[in-house]
């Protein structure tokens, strides 16, 4: 699943480590999500959406839609 | 997943896991050395003593597996959890496949067969390799 995490993170001048600390996950997890290697669970996706104050569907892009 | 248990860079679950594995592995080595020494001194144990001597190192192995299960329960980072589960599956499938192969060798030609205790050691070696490969593949994407 494609996502805009890298762009949103860059807009806020956050490193992967910064974002990982805010989400309480490892930096590897952030990297895996950004590169599309791993799709987060719904609870983690909601945490990401809350952190950026955006709806989930504007961060994670549904290719089928 | 191995880290310095005193480091703050590791999650609490990884710190507990590392400490748990070090303790149970140490216990296993002591149990093997102790029971081997007893068997060497009093050869061919029988009955309850035989069962007790065999159970001592086996219990340490069960404890090691319990430490892994506890880690999977405690780890909050779902991606790290997935990597560990993937490594466990990889090691389990490799060991099952290898055992099936050596079983056929034994059945058809009465040859082959892994030496005793190989399974457990091989499991951890393959688990470690799978963890390293996944970690390197993650770094390559950065």
N, CA and C atoms of all chains as a GROMACS GRO file, in nm:
protein
  621
    1UNK      N    1   0.085  -0.119   0.000
    1UNK     CA    2   0.000   0.000   0.000
    1UNK      C    3   0.089   0.125   0.000
    2UNK      N    4   0.060   0.218  -0.091
    2UNK     CA    5   0.137   0.342  -0.093
    2UNK      C    6   0.094   0.434   0.021
    3UNK      N    7   0.187   0.518   0.063
    3UNK     CA    8   0.152   0.614   0.167
    3UNK      C    9   0.236   0.741   0.154
    4UNK      N   10   0.192   0.845   0.223
    4UNK     CA   11   0.258   0.974   0.215
    4UNK      C   12   0.340   1.004   0.341
    5UNK      N   13   0.377   0.900   0.410
    5UNK     CA   14   0.443   0.920   0.539
    5UNK      C   15   0.576   0.996   0.526
    6UNK      N   16   0.653   0.960   0.424
    6UNK     CA   17   0.784   1.022   0.406
    6UNK      C   18   0.768   1.173   0.381
    7UNK      N   19   0.669   1.208   0.297
    7UNK     CA   20   0.644   1.349   0.262
    7UNK      C   21   0.598   1.425   0.386
    8UNK      N   22   0.504   1.366   0.457
    8UNK     CA   23   0.450   1.433   0.577
    8UNK      C   24   0.559   1.452   0.682
    9UNK      N   25   0.645   1.352   0.693
    9UNK     CA   26   0.755   1.360   0.790
    9UNK      C   27   0.853   1.470   0.750
   10UNK      N   28   0.882   1.475   0.618
   10UNK     CA   29   0.977   1.576   0.568
   10UNK      C   30   0.922   1.717   0.588
   11UNK      N   31   0.790   1.732   0.569
   11UNK     CA   32   0.726   1.864   0.587
   11UNK      C   33   0.746   1.917   0.730
   12UNK      N   34   0.757   1.824   0.823
   12UNK     CA   35   0.772   1.864   0.964
   12UNK      C   36   0.917   1.860   1.009
   13UNK      N   37   1.007   1.830   0.914
   13UNK     CA   38   1.152   1.821   0.945
   13UNK      C   39   1.182   1.717   1.053
   14UNK      N   40   1.107   1.608   1.049
   14UNK     CA   41   1.131   1.500   1.145
   14UNK      C   42   1.218   1.394   1.078
   15UNK      N   43   1.309   1.341   1.155
   15UNK     CA   44   1.386   1.225   1.105
   15UNK      C   45   1.301   1.100   1.129
   16UNK      N   46   1.346   0.989   1.070
   16UNK     CA   47   1.274   0.863   1.096
   16UNK      C   48   1.278   0.830   1.245
   17UNK      N   49   1.392   0.862   1.307
   17UNK     CA   50   1.406   0.833   1.451
   17UNK      C   51   1.308   0.919   1.532
   18UNK      N   52   1.290   1.046   1.490
   18UNK     CA   53   1.194   1.134   1.560
   18UNK      C   54   1.053   1.075   1.553
   19UNK      N   55   1.015   1.038   1.430
   19UNK     CA   56   0.880   0.984   1.410
   19UNK      C   57   0.863   0.852   1.489
   20UNK      N   58   0.969   0.770   1.484
   20UNK     CA   59   0.963   0.641   1.557
   20UNK      C   60   0.943   0.666   1.706
   21UNK      N   61   1.012   0.765   1.760
   21UNK     CA   62   0.999   0.794   1.903
   21UNK      C   63   0.858   0.842   1.935
   22UNK      N   64   0.802   0.926   1.847
   22UNK     CA   65   0.665   0.976   1.872
   22UNK      C   66   0.562   0.862   1.865
   23UNK      N   67   0.588   0.766   1.777
   23UNK     CA   68   0.493   0.654   1.761
   23UNK      C   69   0.523   0.538   1.856
   24UNK      N   70   0.637   0.549   1.925
   24UNK     CA   71   0.683   0.442   2.015
   24UNK      C   72   0.702   0.310   1.942
   25UNK      N   73   0.766   0.321   1.824
   25UNK     CA   74   0.805   0.201   1.749
   25UNK      C   75   0.953   0.217   1.713
   26UNK      N   76   1.012   0.116   1.650
   26UNK     CA   77   1.152   0.127   1.612
   26UNK      C   78   1.165   0.207   1.482
   27UNK      N   79   1.286   0.260   1.460
   27UNK     CA   80   1.309   0.336   1.337
   27UNK      C   81   1.294   0.244   1.215
   28UNK      N   82   1.331   0.116   1.233
   28UNK     CA   83   1.316   0.018   1.124
   28UNK      C   84   1.170   0.004   1.083
   29UNK      N   85   1.081   0.016   1.181
   29UNK     CA   86   0.937   0.004   1.151
   29UNK      C   87   0.893   0.121   1.064
   30UNK      N   88   0.937   0.242   1.101
   30UNK     CA   89   0.902   0.360   1.022
   30UNK      C   90   0.955   0.345   0.880
   31UNK      N   91   1.080   0.300   0.869
   31UNK     CA   92   1.140   0.282   0.737
   31UNK      C   93   1.062   0.180   0.655
   32UNK      N   94   1.023   0.069   0.720
   32UNK     CA   95   0.950  -0.037   0.648
   32UNK      C   96   0.814   0.015   0.599
   33UNK      N   97   0.749   0.099   0.680
   33UNK     CA   98   0.618   0.153   0.638
   33UNK      C   99   0.638   0.253   0.524
   34UNK      N  100   0.739   0.339   0.538
   34UNK     CA  101   0.763   0.441   0.434
   34UNK      C  102   0.795   0.379   0.299
   35UNK      N  103   0.873   0.271   0.302
   35UNK     CA  104   0.914   0.208   0.176
   35UNK      C  105   0.810   0.110   0.124
   36UNK      N  106   0.698   0.096   0.196
   36UNK     CA  107   0.590   0.010   0.149
   36UNK      C  108   0.616  -0.138   0.172
   37UNK      N  109   0.722  -0.168   0.252
   37UNK     CA  110   0.752  -0.309   0.280
   37UNK      C  111   0.657  -0.367   0.383
   38UNK      N  112   0.596  -0.278   0.460
   38UNK     CA  113   0.509  -0.325   0.567
   38UNK      C  114   0.388  -0.233   0.579
   39UNK      N  115   0.270  -0.292   0.579
   39UNK     CA  116   0.147  -0.215   0.600
   39UNK      C  117   0.112  -0.222   0.748
   40UNK      N  118   0.099  -0.106   0.813
   40UNK     CA  119   0.073  -0.107   0.958
   40UNK      C  120  -0.066  -0.161   0.989
   41UNK      N  121  -0.082  -0.208   1.112
   41UNK     CA  122  -0.214  -0.252   1.157
   41UNK      C  123  -0.304  -0.129   1.168
   42UNK      N  124  -0.432  -0.155   1.183
   42UNK     CA  125  -0.527  -0.044   1.195
   42UNK      C  126  -0.497   0.044   1.318
   43UNK      N  127  -0.470  -0.015   1.437
   43UNK     CA  128  -0.437   0.071   1.552
   43UNK      C  129  -0.315   0.161   1.527
   44UNK      N  130  -0.210   0.106   1.462
   44UNK     CA  131  -0.091   0.189   1.436
   44UNK      C  132  -0.122   0.295   1.330
   45UNK      N  133  -0.201   0.258   1.230
   45UNK     CA  134  -0.241   0.356   1.127
   45UNK      C  135  -0.319   0.471   1.191
   46UNK      N  136  -0.405   0.439   1.286
   46UNK     CA  137  -0.481   0.545   1.357
   46UNK      C  138  -0.387   0.634   1.439
   47UNK      N  139  -0.285   0.571   1.500
   47UNK     CA  140  -0.188   0.650   1.579
   47UNK      C  141  -0.113   0.746   1.487
   48UNK      N  142  -0.077   0.698   1.370
   48UNK     CA  143  -0.006   0.782   1.272
   48UNK      C  144  -0.097   0.897   1.230
   49UNK      N  145  -0.223   0.864   1.201
   49UNK     CA  146  -0.319   0.967   1.157
   49UNK      C  147  -0.340   1.072   1.265
   50UNK      N  148  -0.350   1.027   1.390
   50UNK     CA  149  -0.368   1.122   1.502
   50UNK      C  150  -0.246   1.212   1.516
   51UNK      N  151  -0.128   1.154   1.499
   51UNK     CA  152  -0.004   1.231   1.514
   51UNK      C  153   0.003   1.343   1.410
   52UNK      N  154  -0.034   1.312   1.287
   52UNK     CA  155  -0.030   1.413   1.180
   52UNK      C  156  -0.160   1.494   1.172
   53UNK      N  157  -0.254   1.458   1.255
   53UNK     CA  158  -0.384   1.526   1.256
   53UNK      C  159  -0.450   1.523   1.118
   54UNK      N  160  -0.447   1.406   1.058
   54UNK     CA  161  -0.505   1.388   0.924
   54UNK      C  162  -0.590   1.262   0.924
   55UNK      N  163  -0.687   1.254   0.832
   55UNK     CA  164  -0.761   1.127   0.821
   55UNK      C  165  -0.671   1.017   0.762
   56UNK      N  166  -0.696   0.894   0.802
   56UNK     CA  167  -0.612   0.781   0.756
   56UNK      C  168  -0.602   0.779   0.604
   57UNK      N  169  -0.716   0.802   0.537
   57UNK     CA  170  -0.715   0.785   0.391
   57UNK      C  171  -0.634   0.893   0.318
   58UNK      N  172  -0.596   0.999   0.390
   58UNK     CA  173  -0.510   1.097   0.324
   58UNK      C  174  -0.361   1.066   0.349
   59UNK      N  175  -0.334   0.966   0.429
   59UNK     CA  176  -0.195   0.923   0.452
   59UNK      C  177  -0.169   0.792   0.376
   60UNK      N  178  -0.262   0.699   0.392
   60UNK     CA  179  -0.250   0.569   0.325
   60UNK      C  180  -0.343   0.568   0.205
   61UNK      N  181  -0.285   0.542   0.088
   61UNK     CA  182  -0.362   0.556  -0.035
   61UNK      C  183  -0.413   0.420  -0.081
   62UNK      N  184  -0.542   0.412  -0.099
   62UNK     CA  185  -0.606   0.288  -0.143
   62UNK      C  186  -0.594   0.278  -0.294
   63UNK      N  187  -0.505   0.189  -0.339
   63UNK     CA  188  -0.480   0.178  -0.484
   63UNK      C  189  -0.601   0.127  -0.558
   64UNK      N  190  -0.685   0.051  -0.490
   64UNK     CA  191  -0.802  -0.008  -0.558
   64UNK      C  192  -0.912   0.095  -0.582
   65UNK      N  193  -0.909   0.204  -0.508
   65UNK     CA  194  -1.017   0.303  -0.519
   65UNK      C  195  -1.001   0.388  -0.645
   66UNK      N  196   1.783  -0.887   1.705
   66UNK     CA  197   1.702  -0.864   1.823
   66UNK      C  198   1.787  -0.862   1.951
   67UNK      N  199   1.910  -0.919   1.940
   67UNK     CA  200   1.997  -0.920   2.057
   67UNK      C  201   2.045  -0.777   2.083
   68UNK      N  202   2.044  -0.735   2.206
   68UNK     CA  203   2.096  -0.603   2.240
   68UNK      C  204   2.153  -0.605   2.380
   69UNK      N  205   2.226  -0.500   2.410
   69UNK     CA  206   2.280  -0.485   2.543
   69UNK      C  207   2.164  -0.462   2.640
   70UNK      N  208   2.144  -0.552   2.736
   70UNK     CA  209   2.027  -0.538   2.824
   70UNK      C  210   2.030  -0.411   2.907
   71UNK      N  211   2.146  -0.344   2.914
   71UNK     CA  212   2.155  -0.220   2.991
   71UNK      C  213   2.137  -0.096   2.903
   72UNK      N  214   2.123  -0.120   2.769
   72UNK     CA  215   2.109  -0.007   2.677
   72UNK      C  216   1.966   0.044   2.675
   73UNK      N  217   1.952   0.176   2.650
   73UNK     CA  218   1.817   0.234   2.642
   73UNK      C  219   1.765   0.232   2.498
   74UNK      N  220   1.851   0.187   2.403
   74UNK     CA  221   1.808   0.185   2.263
   74UNK      C  222   1.713   0.069   2.233
   75UNK      N  223   1.714  -0.032   2.320
   75UNK     CA  224   1.629  -0.149   2.296
   75UNK      C  225   1.496  -0.132   2.367
   76UNK      N  226   1.393  -0.194   2.311
   76UNK     CA  227   1.263  -0.190   2.378
   76UNK      C  228   1.272  -0.273   2.506
   77UNK      N  229   1.186  -0.244   2.605
   77UNK     CA  230   1.188  -0.324   2.729
   77UNK      C  231   1.171  -0.473   2.700
   78UNK      N  232   1.090  -0.504   2.598
   78UNK     CA  233   1.067  -0.646   2.564
   78UNK      C  234   1.197  -0.712   2.517
   79UNK      N  235   1.276  -0.639   2.436
   79UNK     CA  236   1.402  -0.695   2.386
   79UNK      C  237   1.501  -0.711   2.502
   80UNK      N  238   1.500  -0.614   2.593
   80UNK     CA  239   1.591  -0.624   2.709
   80UNK      C  240   1.557  -0.747   2.793
   81UNK      N  241   1.425  -0.766   2.817
   81UNK     CA  242   1.383  -0.883   2.894
   81UNK      C  243   1.418  -1.012   2.821
   82UNK      N  244   1.399  -1.011   2.686
   82UNK     CA  245   1.428  -1.128   2.605
   82UNK      C  246   1.578  -1.163   2.614
   83UNK      N  247   1.663  -1.061   2.598
   83UNK     CA  248   1.808  -1.084   2.598
   83UNK      C  249   1.853  -1.140   2.733
   84UNK      N  250   1.800  -1.079   2.840
   84UNK     CA  251   1.834  -1.129   2.974
   84UNK      C  252   1.784  -1.272   2.993
   85UNK      N  253   1.659  -1.298   2.950
   85UNK     CA  254   1.598  -1.430   2.965
   85UNK      C  255   1.674  -1.537   2.889
   86UNK      N  256   1.712  -1.504   2.765
   86UNK     CA  257   1.786  -1.602   2.683
   86UNK      C  258   1.923  -1.629   2.744
   87UNK      N  259   1.990  -1.524   2.791
   87UNK     CA  260   2.123  -1.542   2.852
   87UNK      C  261   2.111  -1.633   2.975
   88UNK      N  262   2.008  -1.610   3.056
   88UNK     CA  263   1.990  -1.690   3.178
   88UNK      C  264   1.958  -1.836   3.146
   89UNK      N  265   1.862  -1.856   3.054
   89UNK     CA  266   1.821  -1.994   3.024
   89UNK      C  267   1.931  -2.069   2.950
   90UNK      N  268   2.007  -1.996   2.865
   90UNK     CA  269   2.117  -2.061   2.793
   90UNK      C  270   2.227  -2.100   2.892
   91UNK      N  271   2.254  -2.009   2.985
   91UNK     CA  272   2.352  -2.040   3.090
   91UNK      C  273   2.306  -2.160   3.172
   92UNK      N  274   2.177  -2.163   3.205
   92UNK     CA  275   2.121  -2.275   3.279
   92UNK      C  276   2.133  -2.404   3.201
   93UNK      N  277   2.111  -2.394   3.070
   93UNK     CA  278   2.121  -2.513   2.984
   93UNK      C  279   2.263  -2.569   2.985
   94UNK      N  280   2.361  -2.480   2.969
   94UNK     CA  281   2.502  -2.524   2.968
   94UNK      C  282   2.536  -2.590   3.102
   95UNK      N  283   2.494  -2.527   3.212
   95UNK     CA  284   2.522  -2.585   3.345
   95UNK      C  285   2.453  -2.720   3.360
   96UNK      N  286   2.327  -2.728   3.313
   96UNK     CA  287   2.252  -2.854   3.326
   96UNK      C  288   2.318  -2.965   3.244
   97UNK      N  289   2.361  -2.930   3.122
   97UNK     CA  290   2.426  -3.032   3.037
   97UNK      C  291   2.557  -3.077   3.101
   98UNK      N  292   2.637  -2.979   3.147
   98UNK     CA  293   2.765  -3.015   3.209
   98UNK      C  294   2.742  -3.099   3.335
   99UNK      N  295   2.645  -3.057   3.416
   99UNK     CA  296   2.618  -3.127   3.542
   99UNK      C  297   2.568  -3.268   3.519
  100UNK      N  298   2.468  -3.282   3.431
  100UNK     CA  299   2.410  -3.416   3.408
  100UNK      C  300   2.512  -3.507   3.337
  101UNK      N  301   2.592  -3.448   3.244
  101UNK     CA  302   2.694  -3.529   3.176
  101UNK      C  303   2.796  -3.582   3.276
  102UNK      N  304   2.836  -3.495   3.370
  102UNK     CA  305   2.934  -3.536   3.471
  102UNK      C  306   2.877  -3.650   3.556
  103UNK      N  307   2.747  -3.636   3.592
  103UNK     CA  308   2.684  -3.741   3.674
  103UNK      C  309   2.676  -3.873   3.597
  104UNK      N  310   2.638  -3.863   3.467
  104UNK     CA  311   2.626  -3.986   3.386
  104UNK      C  312   2.764  -4.049   3.366
  105UNK      N  313   2.868  -3.963   3.354
  105UNK     CA  314   3.004  -4.014   3.337
  105UNK      C  315   3.048  -4.089   3.465
  106UNK      N  316   3.009  -4.031   3.577
  106UNK     CA  317   3.051  -4.092   3.705
  106UNK      C  318   2.968  -4.216   3.738
  107UNK      N  319   2.837  -4.206   3.711
  107UNK     CA  320   2.748  -4.322   3.738
  107UNK      C  321   2.682  -4.363   3.606
  108UNK      N  322   2.752  -4.443   3.523
  108UNK     CA  323   2.701  -4.473   3.388
  108UNK      C  324   2.569  -4.552   3.390
  109UNK      N  325   2.498  -4.543   3.278
  109UNK     CA  326   2.373  -4.615   3.255
  109UNK      C  327   2.269  -4.594   3.365
  110UNK      N  328   2.231  -4.469   3.389
  110UNK     CA  329   2.126  -4.447   3.490
  110UNK      C  330   1.995  -4.509   3.444
  111UNK      N  331   1.911  -4.544   3.539
  111UNK     CA  332   1.783  -4.607   3.504
  111UNK      C  333   1.670  -4.549   3.590
  112UNK      N  334   1.549  -4.577   3.544
  112UNK     CA  335   1.431  -4.538   3.622
  112UNK      C  336   1.417  -4.388   3.636
  113UNK      N  337   1.375  -4.348   3.754
  113UNK     CA  338   1.346  -4.207   3.780
  113UNK      C  339   1.468  -4.117   3.762
  114UNK      N  340   1.584  -4.170   3.799
  114UNK     CA  341   1.708  -4.090   3.788
  114UNK      C  342   1.735  -4.058   3.641
  115UNK      N  343   1.715  -4.157   3.554
  115UNK     CA  344   1.734  -4.135   3.410
  115UNK      C  345   1.639  -4.025   3.361
  116UNK      N  346   1.512  -4.033   3.404
  116UNK     CA  347   1.413  -3.933   3.360
  116UNK      C  348   1.449  -3.794   3.414
  117UNK      N  349   1.493  -3.790   3.538
  117UNK     CA  350   1.526  -3.660   3.599
  117UNK      C  351   1.648  -3.599   3.532
  118UNK      N  352   1.749  -3.681   3.504
  118UNK     CA  353   1.871  -3.630   3.440
  118UNK      C  354   1.840  -3.578   3.299
  119UNK      N  355   1.752  -3.647   3.228
  119UNK     CA  356   1.717  -3.604   3.093
  119UNK      C  357   1.629  -3.480   3.096
  120UNK      N  358   1.548  -3.468   3.201
  120UNK     CA  359   1.454  -3.356   3.209
  120UNK      C  360   1.526  -3.224   3.239
  121UNK      N  361   1.637  -3.231   3.313
  121UNK     CA  362   1.703  -3.107   3.358
  121UNK      C  363   1.741  -3.016   3.241
  122UNK      N  364   1.821  -3.063   3.141
  122UNK     CA  365   1.853  -2.972   3.030
  122UNK      C  366   1.731  -2.942   2.942
  123UNK      N  367   1.639  -3.038   2.933
  123UNK     CA  368   1.520  -3.017   2.849
  123UNK      C  369   1.434  -2.904   2.906
  124UNK      N  370   1.427  -2.896   3.038
  124UNK     CA  371   1.348  -2.789   3.100
  124UNK      C  372   1.405  -2.652   3.065
  125UNK      N  373   1.539  -2.646   3.056
  125UNK     CA  374   1.603  -2.518   3.018
  125UNK      C  375   1.564  -2.482   2.875
  126UNK      N  376   1.553  -2.582   2.788
  126UNK     CA  377   1.513  -2.556   2.649
  126UNK      C  378   1.369  -2.506   2.646
  127UNK      N  379   1.282  -2.568   2.724
  127UNK     CA  380   1.143  -2.521   2.732
  127UNK      C  381   1.138  -2.377   2.785
  128UNK      N  382   1.224  -2.349   2.882
  128UNK     CA  383   1.228  -2.213   2.937
  128UNK      C  384   1.271  -2.113   2.830
  129UNK      N  385   1.366  -2.155   2.747
  129UNK     CA  386   1.413  -2.068   2.638
  129UNK      C  387   1.298  -2.037   2.542
  130UNK      N  388   1.220  -2.141   2.511
  130UNK     CA  389   1.106  -2.122   2.421
  130UNK      C  390   1.002  -2.032   2.488
  131UNK      N  391   0.987  -2.047   2.620
  131UNK     CA  392   0.892  -1.963   2.694
  131UNK      C  393   0.936  -1.816   2.689
  132UNK      N  394   1.068  -1.793   2.691
  132UNK     CA  395   1.120  -1.656   2.683
  132UNK      C  396   1.082  -1.595   2.547
  133UNK      N  397   1.090  -1.675   2.441
  133UNK     CA  398   1.053  -1.626   2.307
  133UNK      C  399   0.903  -1.592   2.304
  134UNK      N  400   0.823  -1.682   2.361
  134UNK     CA  401   0.677  -1.658   2.363
  134UNK      C  402   0.646  -1.530   2.442
  135UNK      N  403   0.716  -1.511   2.553
  135UNK     CA  404   0.696  -1.392   2.636
  135UNK      C  405   0.734  -1.266   2.558
  136UNK      N  406   0.844  -1.276   2.482
  136UNK     CA  407   0.886  -1.161   2.400
  136UNK      C  408   0.776  -1.124   2.300
  137UNK      N  409   0.722  -1.227   2.233
  137UNK     CA  410   0.618  -1.201   2.132
  137UNK      C  411   0.495  -1.138   2.196
  138UNK      N  412   0.467  -1.175   2.320
  138UNK     CA  413   0.353  -1.118   2.390
  138UNK      C  414   0.380  -0.974   2.434
  139UNK      N  415   0.505  -0.947   2.473
  139UNK     CA  416   0.537  -0.816   2.532
  139UNK      C  417   0.577  -0.709   2.430
  140UNK      N  418   0.631  -0.752   2.314
  140UNK     CA  419   0.683  -0.654   2.218
  140UNK      C  420   0.570  -0.568   2.164
  141UNK      N  421   0.584  -0.436   2.182
  141UNK     CA  422   0.478  -0.344   2.137
  141UNK      C  423   0.495  -0.310   1.989
  142UNK      N  424   0.617  -0.324   1.938
  142UNK     CA  425   0.646  -0.286   1.800
  142UNK      C  426   0.603  -0.401   1.708
  143UNK      N  427   0.491  -0.380   1.638
  143UNK     CA  428   0.434  -0.490   1.560
  143UNK      C  429   0.523  -0.535   1.444
  144UNK      N  430   0.601  -0.442   1.388
  144UNK     CA  431   0.690  -0.479   1.277
  144UNK      C  432   0.803  -0.570   1.327
  145UNK      N  433   0.863  -0.534   1.442
  145UNK     CA  434   0.969  -0.618   1.499
  145UNK      C  435   0.913  -0.756   1.534
  146UNK      N  436   0.790  -0.757   1.585
  146UNK     CA  437   0.725  -0.884   1.620
  146UNK      C  438   0.709  -0.970   1.495
  147UNK      N  439   0.668  -0.906   1.385
  147UNK     CA  440   0.649  -0.980   1.261
  147UNK      C  441   0.781  -1.039   1.211
  148UNK      N  442   0.892  -0.961   1.225
  148UNK     CA  443   1.022  -1.012   1.180
  148UNK      C  444   1.063  -1.136   1.260
  149UNK      N  445   1.037  -1.132   1.391
  149UNK     CA  446   1.073  -1.247   1.475
  149UNK      C  447   0.987  -1.368   1.438
  150UNK      N  448   0.857  -1.346   1.419
  150UNK     CA  449   0.769  -1.458   1.383
  150UNK      C  450   0.813  -1.517   1.249
  151UNK      N  451   0.850  -1.430   1.155
  151UNK     CA  452   0.897  -1.476   1.025
  151UNK      C  453   1.023  -1.562   1.040
  152UNK      N  454   1.115  -1.518   1.127
  152UNK     CA  455   1.239  -1.594   1.149
  152UNK      C  456   1.210  -1.728   1.214
  153UNK      N  457   1.114  -1.730   1.308
  153UNK     CA  458   1.077  -1.856   1.374
  153UNK      C  459   1.019  -1.952   1.270
  154UNK      N  460   0.931  -1.900   1.183
  154UNK     CA  461   0.870  -1.986   1.080
  154UNK      C  462   0.977  -2.040   0.987
  155UNK      N  463   1.070  -1.952   0.949
  155UNK     CA  464   1.178  -1.991   0.858
  155UNK      C  465   1.259  -2.106   0.920
  156UNK      N  466   1.298  -2.089   1.047
  156UNK     CA  467   1.378  -2.191   1.115
  156UNK      C  468   1.297  -2.320   1.132
  157UNK      N  469   1.168  -2.307   1.168
  157UNK     CA  470   1.085  -2.426   1.189
  157UNK      C  471   1.070  -2.505   1.060
  158UNK      N  472   1.039  -2.435   0.951
  158UNK     CA  473   1.021  -2.504   0.822
  158UNK      C  474   1.152  -2.570   0.777
  159UNK      N  475   1.264  -2.500   0.797
  159UNK     CA  476   1.394  -2.557   0.756
  159UNK      C  477   1.422  -2.685   0.834
  160UNK      N  478   1.398  -2.681   0.966
  160UNK     CA  479   1.425  -2.799   1.050
  160UNK      C  480   1.330  -2.914   1.013
  161UNK      N  481   1.201  -2.882   0.992
  161UNK     CA  482   1.104  -2.987   0.956
  161UNK      C  483   1.143  -3.050   0.822
  162UNK      N  484   1.182  -2.965   0.726
  162UNK     CA  485   1.222  -3.016   0.593
  162UNK      C  486   1.345  -3.104   0.603
  163UNK      N  487   1.443  -3.056   0.680
  163UNK     CA  488   1.568  -3.131   0.695
  163UNK      C  489   1.542  -3.265   0.764
  164UNK      N  490   1.456  -3.263   0.865
  164UNK     CA  491   1.422  -3.388   0.935
  164UNK      C  492   1.351  -3.485   0.844
  165UNK      N  493   1.259  -3.434   0.760
  165UNK     CA  494   1.188  -3.521   0.666
  165UNK      C  495   1.289  -3.585   0.571
  166UNK      N  496   1.384  -3.504   0.523
  166UNK     CA  497   1.485  -3.553   0.429
  166UNK      C  498   1.569  -3.663   0.494
  167UNK      N  499   1.617  -3.640   0.617
  167UNK     CA  500   1.701  -3.741   0.682
  167UNK      C  501   1.619  -3.865   0.722
  168UNK      N  502   1.489  -3.844   0.750
  168UNK     CA  503   1.402  -3.960   0.780
  168UNK      C  504   1.390  -4.050   0.658
  169UNK      N  505   1.372  -3.987   0.540
  169UNK     CA  506   1.365  -4.067   0.416
  169UNK      C  507   1.497  -4.137   0.390
  170UNK      N  508   1.607  -4.067   0.413
  170UNK     CA  509   1.739  -4.129   0.395
  170UNK      C  510   1.750  -4.254   0.481
  171UNK      N  511   1.702  -4.242   0.604
  171UNK     CA  512   1.710  -4.355   0.698
  171UNK      C  513   1.615  -4.467   0.656
  172UNK      N  514   1.495  -4.428   0.611
  172UNK     CA  515   1.396  -4.529   0.573
  172UNK      C  516   1.438  -4.606   0.447
  173UNK      N  517   1.487  -4.531   0.347
  173UNK     CA  518   1.516  -4.594   0.218
  173UNK      C  519   1.654  -4.661   0.214
  174UNK      N  520   1.750  -4.598   0.279
  174UNK     CA  521   1.886  -4.650   0.264
  174UNK      C  522   1.955  -4.680   0.395
  175UNK      N  523   1.883  -4.662   0.506
  175UNK     CA  524   1.943  -4.684   0.637
  175UNK      C  525   2.069  -4.601   0.657
  176UNK      N  526   2.070  -4.484   0.596
  176UNK     CA  527   2.184  -4.392   0.615
  176UNK      C  528   2.129  -4.257   0.662
  177UNK      N  529   2.219  -4.172   0.701
  177UNK     CA  530   2.182  -4.037   0.739
  177UNK      C  531   2.134  -4.028   0.881
  178UNK      N  532   2.054  -3.928   0.906
  178UNK     CA  533   2.010  -3.903   1.044
  178UNK      C  534   2.101  -3.800   1.107
  179UNK      N  535   2.039  -3.703   1.170
  179UNK     CA  536   2.118  -3.597   1.232
  179UNK      C  537   2.169  -3.644   1.367
  180UNK      N  538   2.288  -3.601   1.404
  180UNK     CA  539   2.338  -3.636   1.538
  180UNK      C  540   2.244  -3.581   1.645
  181UNK      N  541   2.245  -3.641   1.765
  181UNK     CA  542   2.155  -3.593   1.870
  181UNK      C  543   2.177  -3.445   1.900
  182UNK      N  544   2.070  -3.376   1.932
  182UNK     CA  545   2.070  -3.235   1.973
  182UNK      C  546   2.098  -3.137   1.860
  183UNK      N  547   2.108  -3.188   1.735
  183UNK     CA  548   2.137  -3.097   1.624
  183UNK      C  549   2.020  -3.003   1.598
  184UNK      N  550   1.898  -3.056   1.611
  184UNK     CA  551   1.778  -2.977   1.576
  184UNK      C  552   1.775  -2.841   1.646
  185UNK      N  553   1.795  -2.847   1.777
  185UNK     CA  554   1.780  -2.724   1.855
  185UNK      C  555   1.887  -2.621   1.819
  186UNK      N  556   2.011  -2.669   1.804
  186UNK     CA  557   2.121  -2.578   1.769
  186UNK      C  558   2.096  -2.521   1.629
  187UNK      N  559   2.058  -2.610   1.535
  187UNK     CA  560   2.032  -2.564   1.398
  187UNK      C  561   1.918  -2.463   1.393
  188UNK      N  562   1.815  -2.488   1.476
  188UNK     CA  563   1.701  -2.397   1.480
  188UNK      C  564   1.748  -2.256   1.511
  189UNK      N  565   1.832  -2.241   1.614
  189UNK     CA  566   1.876  -2.107   1.654
  189UNK      C  567   1.971  -2.046   1.552
  190UNK      N  568   2.053  -2.132   1.486
  190UNK     CA  569   2.144  -2.080   1.383
  190UNK      C  570   2.061  -2.024   1.267
  191UNK      N  571   1.961  -2.102   1.221
  191UNK     CA  572   1.877  -2.057   1.109
  191UNK      C  573   1.795  -1.935   1.150
  192UNK      N  574   1.746  -1.934   1.274
  192UNK     CA  575   1.672  -1.818   1.326
  192UNK      C  576   1.761  -1.693   1.319
  193UNK      N  577   1.886  -1.707   1.362
  193UNK     CA  578   1.980  -1.594   1.361
  193UNK      C  579   2.009  -1.547   1.220
  194UNK      N  580   2.028  -1.642   1.128
  194UNK     CA  581   2.056  -1.606   0.988
  194UNK      C  582   1.935  -1.532   0.930
  195UNK      N  583   1.814  -1.583   0.957
  195UNK     CA  584   1.693  -1.518   0.906
  195UNK      C  585   1.680  -1.376   0.960
  196UNK      N  586   1.712  -1.358   1.089
  196UNK     CA  587   1.706  -1.224   1.149
  196UNK      C  588   1.807  -1.132   1.081
  197UNK      N  589   1.929  -1.185   1.057
  197UNK     CA  590   2.034  -1.102   0.996
  197UNK      C  591   1.997  -1.065   0.853
  198UNK      N  592   1.943  -1.162   0.778
  198UNK     CA  593   1.905  -1.135   0.638
  198UNK      C  594   1.797  -1.027   0.632
  199UNK      N  595   1.697  -1.038   0.721
  199UNK     CA  596   1.589  -0.938   0.722
  199UNK      C  597   1.640  -0.801   0.763
  200UNK      N  598   1.733  -0.801   0.857
  200UNK     CA  599   1.790  -0.674   0.903
  200UNK      C  600   1.870  -0.608   0.790
  201UNK      N  601   1.950  -0.690   0.717
  201UNK     CA  602   2.030  -0.636   0.606
  201UNK      C  603   1.939  -0.588   0.494
  202UNK      N  604   1.832  -0.662   0.468
  202UNK     CA  605   1.740  -0.623   0.361
  202UNK      C  606   1.671  -0.492   0.397
  203UNK      N  607   1.643  -0.472   0.527
  203UNK     CA  608   1.583  -0.346   0.573
  203UNK      C  609   1.679  -0.230   0.553
  204UNK      N  610   1.809  -0.254   0.583
  204UNK     CA  611   1.907  -0.147   0.568
  204UNK      C  612   1.929  -0.111   0.423
  205UNK      N  613   1.917  -0.212   0.335
  205UNK     CA  614   1.938  -0.187   0.191
  205UNK      C  615   1.832  -0.094   0.136
  206UNK      N  616   1.714  -0.093   0.198
  206UNK     CA  617   1.603  -0.009   0.150
  206UNK      C  618   1.614   0.135   0.198
  207UNK      N  619   1.708   0.162   0.291
  207UNK     CA  620   1.714   0.297   0.349
  207UNK      C  621   1.783   0.393   0.254
   0.00000   0.00000   0.00000
